[in-house]
Amino acid sequence: MGAAISVLSAFLAWKVVGDRAVADDAAQTRSLIAAGRFQEAESPLRRWLSARPDSGEAVFQQAVLLFTGKGYARAFETLERARTLGFDARKIDRRKGIELVRVGRSEQGEALLRPLLDSPGKSDREVFESIVRGNFERYRLQAAASVVDRWIRELPTDASAHLWRARIGLRTRAEVPVLERDYRETLRLDPTSDEAKSGLATLVMQDKRYAEAKVLLEELCSRKPDDYEAALCLGKALAGLEDEPGALRELERAAALAPRDARALTELARFDLRMGRAEAALSRLDRGVKADPADAEARYTRGTALAKLGRAEEAKADRDSAARLRVDHDVMNKLVEALYIRPDDRRLQYDSARWLFEHGHPEEGMRWARKILQAEPNHRETNQLLADYYTKAGNHALANLHRTLIGGGP
């Protein structure tokens, strides 16, 4: 009997130690994932799963880690396995909804998240942000603005909510004082927000408050020395303050950071023209127009340089081209305004995608095209647009896929 009791005691002690080790691994996994230290969480999670392979929570945390990589299909499957193991359905729906929005399936994601948003309990900033992001990306800006307003009411000290209101305001062409208020409130709550600094600097530049813009942009450039937009804007601010050496330094730096963007080259060319260096200006503008043929300012400024060099016919051609490009850009502006009112209008979505492809912005065009095909996979014009794009890019496999979807065969 004594021997049996000793064995039982040893077993119970071993089990207590084992349970404590599992509890420690579980606590460590939760803490590391909550802190965003995903790689460090892998080892304790592996031990937790090894000891408790049927733990719904461990499987759920495994799904969360999978979502941080590229294994989205497996991650969604793992979430559903956690559900079958009895893990909290509310937490599963929350994570699934957030991840669906992240991969562009925002309508499905919002269907899962809305009930969580409207249920009693603590306000959830990640749920707010996912619903706002999903509506913003689908151009449902009024719906996004409504959720942001509620987000700010419930979590007034969350800087992200005010930044999202500024993003929506930019798209809806809000008044400058309204945008400025949102950027300033974002920075009051989060002084490290680079996006808010950049946005506020752009606004104060419009009002010729160059000294304030300089302070914001110098902070931004010190933190992000490879930020083209910040370098370009700082160059303009310094030019506004009549600091010519500083302006030239920053504009040259911007041009080196993004040699395929025409704007810094155009600003430098304007300096050259003021100094009477028309040949140097023309050289820069030739590069700018080649980099971005749809840049109206580069075309117009090149026309000015050509006129100073006595090349009147070429100057007129560039100025006429600039005028056409400005009209063309007005077309896109009108499309944006119409999309604000009718975000699900397929014709407006397609016209926007086509304009972006035709004017050298394929990444943005692709975003709209995918949005259309997600809702209507056989949309003929969009598939034709992508077939033509991929043919020019030399990707014949994808071009043939889109031709097949419109019945054109490989």
N, C-alpha and C positions, 0 to 999 in steps of 0.2 A: 504493500500500500504506500509506504514512504517513497519508494522509487517512482510509483505512478504519479504521486503528488509533485515530486521534483520535476518529472518530465512535463507535467501540465504547467507548472510554474514557469519553466524555461520557455515553453511554447507561448504562454501569455506574454512573457517579457519580450520575446522575439517579435510577437505581433504588435505590441505597443510601440516598440522601436520602429518597426516597419511602417505602422500607421503614422507615426510622427514624421518619418522621412517623407512619406507621400504628402502629408499635409504641408511640410516645408516646401517641397517641390511645387505643389499647387499654389501656395502663397507667393513663392518667388516668381512663378510664371505669370500670375495675375499682375503682380507689381511691375515686372519688366515690360509686359505688353502695354499696360496702362501708361508707362513712361515712354513708350515708343522705342524701346531698346529690344527690337524684335530678334536680332541675331543672338543676343545673349539669352533670350528666352527659350531658344531651341533645346538646349541641353536639359534644363529642369522639366520641360514639357515632355521630352522623349522619355525621361525616367518615370514621370507621372503616368504616361500612356502605357508604358511597359508594365507598371504595377497595377494599373486600373484601366485595361483596354476598353471596358464598357462604361466608363465614366462619361456621361453626357457633357459635363462641363469641360473635361479634358479634350474631348473631340471638338467641342465648340471652339476652344482656344486654338486648337490645331487649324481649324478653318480660318480663324482670324489671321494667323501667321501665313497661311497659304495665300490669302488675299493681298499680302504685302509683296508677293512675287508675281509671277506671270501665270500661275496655275489656277486661273479663275474657274474653269470648268470643274476641276477637282475640288476647289474650295466650296463651290455651291453644293456639290454632292456631299461633302463632309458636313456642311451645315445641316442638310436634311438627315444625315445619319445621327447627328446630335439630337434632332427632333425625335427620331424613332427611339432613342435611348432615354427619352423623357426629360430632356433639358428644357428650360423655360422658353415656351413658344414666343413670348413677347420679345425676349432678347434675341432670339433667332430671327424673327421678322424684322427687328430693328437693324441688325447687321446686314441681313439680306437686302433690305430696302436701300440702305446706304450704299452698298456695293453695286446694286443694280443701277443706281444713278451714276455712280462712278464709271461704269462701263457703257454709259449712253442709253440704257434702257430705263429712262427716267419715269415714264408713265407707270410701268410696272413697279418701280421703286416707290413712287409716291403713293400708289395704292396701298402698299404695306405700311408706309410711314404716317400717313394722314390719321389713321385711328390712334396711333401712339401720340401724335401731337395734340389730338383733341381729348385724350383721356386724362383723368385727374392725376395729379402727382407733380413731381419736380420738372421744371422746364428743361428740355434737352437741346443744347445748342447744336449738337451734331445732326440731330433730326431737322431742326430749323434750317441749318445750312444746306443739307442735302436737298430738301424740298425747294429752297430758293435757287440752288444751283441748277436743278433739273428744269425748273420753269425758265430760268434765265437762258439756258442753252437751247431751249425750244422757242425762245423769243416770246414766251408768255410773260411779258414784263409787268403787266398789271397784276397778275396773280403773284409774281415774285415780290412785287412791292408791297402787296397786302400782307404777305407772310413776314417780310422784313419789319414792317410796322409793328406787328404783334411781337416779333422777336425782341425788338427794342423795348417795347412796353414791359415784357416779362423779364428780360435780362439786360437792363439799361447800361450795365458796365462792360458788356461784351463788345470789344472793339470791332470784331469781325462783322457784327450786324451793321454798324455804321459804315464800314467799308463797302459792304454789299449794297447799301442804299446809294452810295456814291457811284458804284458801277452801274447800277440801274439808271441813276440820274444821267450819267453820260450817254447811255443809249437812248434815253427818252428826251434828250436835249433839255435837261433841267436848267434853270437859271443859274448863273455863276455864283451868286450868294448862297444858293441852296447847296450846290456842290461843295463850296468852300466850307460851309458849316459842317458837312459830313466828314470831309477830310480832316478838319481841325479837331473834331470830336474823336475821330479815330486816333489821331496822334496824341490827344490828351490821355486817352485810355491805354494806348500802346505806342510810346515814343519811338519804337524800333521799326514801325511799319514803313518799309521802303516804298510800297505802292502808294500809300497816302502822301508821303513826302514828294514823290514824283508828280502825283496828281495835283497837289496843292501848288507846287512850283510852276506847273504849266498854267494854272489859273492866275496866279499872281503875275506871271509874265504877260498874260493878256492885258492886264491892267497897268503894265509897265512898272511894276514894283520889283525892279531888277535886284535891288539889294537884298530883299527878303528871299527872292528866288535863289540868289547866290548862296546864301547860308544853307538853305535846304539842300541844294544840289551838291555843294561841297561835302556835306555830311554823307550824302548818298554815294558820291564818287569815292570817298575814302573807304566806305564799306564795300562797294562793288566797283572796283576800278575797270572792269570789263563791260560795264553797262553802257551800251551805245546811246540809248535815249538820254541818259543822264548827262553824258559827255556833250552830246549835241545841244541839249537845253542849257547846260552851263556855259557853253561857248556863246550862245545867243544872249544869255544874261550878261555876260562880261562885255559883249559888244554893246549892249544897251547901256552899260555903265562906262562906256568909252575906254575900257581896258583892252586896247587892241592886241598887245602881246599875249595877254591871258586868253583872249577870245580865239586868236589864231592857234595857240597851243592846244586848247581843248577841241577846237574844230578839226585840227589835224589828227588829234588822237581819235576822235570819233570816226573820221574817214578811214583810219587804219583799222579800227575795230570792225567796221562794216563796209568793206569796199564795194559791195553790191547795192548799197543804199545811196540814192542820189542826193539826199537832203544836206548832208554835211558838205559834200562837194559843191553844191549850189551856194551855200553860205560862204564858203571860201572863195568861190568865183566872184561873189558880190564884193568881197574885200578887194580882190584883184582889180575889179572894174573901178572901184572908188580910187584906187591908186594908179589908174591909167594903164594897167597891165592886161589889155584885152586879149592878147595871145595866150597868156597864162590862164586867164579865165576860161577861154575857149577850150583849152586842153582839159581842164577839170570838167567842164560841162559835157564835152564829148564822152568822157568816162561815165559821167552821171546818167546821160541819156541812154548809153549802152547798157548800164546796170539796170535802169528802170525806165523803159520807153514810155510808160504811162504817167510819168511824173510831169504834171503841167508846169510847175515852177521851174524845173530844170530846162524844159523846152523854151519857156518864155525868156528865161535869163540867157540862154544860149542865143536866142534871137537878138537880144540886146548886145551881146558880145560881137556877133556877126555884123550888126549894123555899125558898131564902132570901128570895125575893120573894113568898112566899105562894101561888104558883101550883102547888098540890099535884097536880092531875090531870095537868098538862103535865109536871111533874117525874117522876111515876110512868111516864108514857108514854116519856119519854126513857130512864129507867133500865131499863125493860123492853126497849126497843130495844137498849140497850147489852148487856144480857144475851144477847139473841138473836145479836147480832153476834159476841160472844165465842164462843158455841157454833159459829157459822158459821166463825170463824177456826180453831177446833179441827178442823173438818172438813178445812180446807186443810192444817193441820199433819199430820193423819193421812195425807192423800194424799201429802205430801212423804215421810213415813216409809215408806209403802208403795212409792213410786217408788225409794227407795234400794235396796230389796230386789228389786223387779221393774221395772227402768228401761224395758223394752221393752213393758210392758203397755199395749196401746192404750186400754183402758177407763180406766185411771188417767190416761193422758196427756190423753184427751178430757175427763174430769171436771175435771182441773186447768185446762185451757184454758177450759172453760165457767165455772168458779168465778171465774177472773181477769177474764173479760169482764163477768160479772154484778156484780162488786165494784169496778168502776172501774179496772181495770189492763189495758187493751186491748193495750198493747205486749207485756207478758209473755204474755198470752193468745195473741196472734198468733204469738209464738215457738213455743209448744207446738203451735198449730194447723198451722203450716208444717212442723213436725217430723213430725206425723202424715201430712200430705198428701205429704210427700217420700217416705215409705215406702209410702203407700196413697192415691194421688191421688183415688180415687173414694169415700173414706170418707164415708159418707152423713151422719152426724151432724155431722162437722166442717165439711163443705161447707154444711150447713144453718145451722150456727152462724155461719159467715163471711157467708153470704148475708144473714142477719138483721142482722148487724153493719154490713155495707156499705149495706144499705137504710136503716138509721137514720142512717148517716153521710152519706147522699145520693149515694153512689157507686154508681149503678145499673148501670154497666157491669160492675164487679167482682161486684156482687150477682147479676147475670144469669149471669155466668160460672160461679159456684159452684152456681147452680140448675141450669144445664145439666149440670154434672158429676154431679148426683144425679137427672137425668132430669126435672127440673121445667120445662125450657124457659125462654126469656128472659122 
